Amino acid sequence: MDFDWDKWSDRPGCSLKQREIEESFEDPFSVRLLPDAPRFSVNARYFNFGKTSSGEGVFAVYRANGRQIQVVCARLFTPEEGFFYERQQDKLLSNNGGSG
């Protein structure tokens, strides 16, 4: 996965390091969504819920052009997002565990 960090320095207030954000995308259990709200779909923005190698949950809004990912903003999970991520993992594991 290739990231475009050229405009990232314009994101004041983000306490996450670029590496932490990249790790959240590399999470094999990350959840990626295309939001159905018109304001996001017009600009082709997506959501990623993933964890860093240290287990921190990261929520990111990003754009992708097929070659690179440009992170628009990123922050740690809220409690609700952490619950959503865990529920998605439970669904995934229960679906895979039941077949076979």
N, C-alpha and C positions, 0 to 999 in steps of 0.2 A: 504494500500500500504506500502510495506516494502522497505526501502532504505539501500543500502550498502555504508556507508560513510568511510570505512577503508582507501581508497586511496585518499580521498578528500583533505587531508592536503597537498598532493603533488601538488595542483593546485594553484600556486602563482598568484596573480593578480586578483583573483575573489573577487569582493567587495560584492557579495551577501551572505547572511547567509543561512545556510542549511534549516532553517525553511521557508524562502522565496521561495526557490526552491521547497520544498515539497508542499507549498501552490499552486504553479503554476501547479503542477500535479493534485492537488485536485480540481482545477477550473472545474466546471461542463461543461464549454464551451471550455475547452482546445482542441487544435487541435494536433493530433499525426499523424506523417507521417513516412512511410518507404521510404527513399530516393531511387530514381532509379539509382543513380550514382554507378558504380561498386565499387569504393573505399569505400563507406559506407556499401553496402550490403555484401561485403566479410567479414567485421568485425561485421555484425549484429548490426549496430548502427541506432538509430531512432531519430527523432526530436520531441520536444514538444514545443508548443506555448501556454502559459497560463498566467493567471494573479494572483498576490498575493492578499491577503485579502485587502490590501491598494490600489489595482488597478494598480500596476506596472506590465508591461508586461515583461515576462521572456522567453527567448529562451534557450532551453537546448538540448544538444546532449547526448544520454544515451544508455546504453545496458540493456537488460532485459533477465533473465533466467527463467521466469515463476513464480519465487518466490520473487525476489528482483530486484530493479532498481539501477543501478550504473550510476551516472551522470558523464559523461566524461568532459563536460564543460558547463557553464551556464553564461548568461549575460543578460542585459536588452535589450528589443526590439530595433532594429533600426527603423527609421520612416517607412521603407518599410514593415518590419515585423509587425508593429502595424497596418498598412493599410491592410495587408493580414489577420491578425487575425480578424479585424473588418468586412472585407468582408465575411469571413467564418461565422461569427455570423449573418450577414444580410441574407445570404443564408439559414442558419438553421432556423432562425425565420420566414422568408417568406415562407419556405416550410411547417413549422408546422402551421403557421397562415392560410394558404390556405386550409388546410384539416379540414373538420368538418362540 
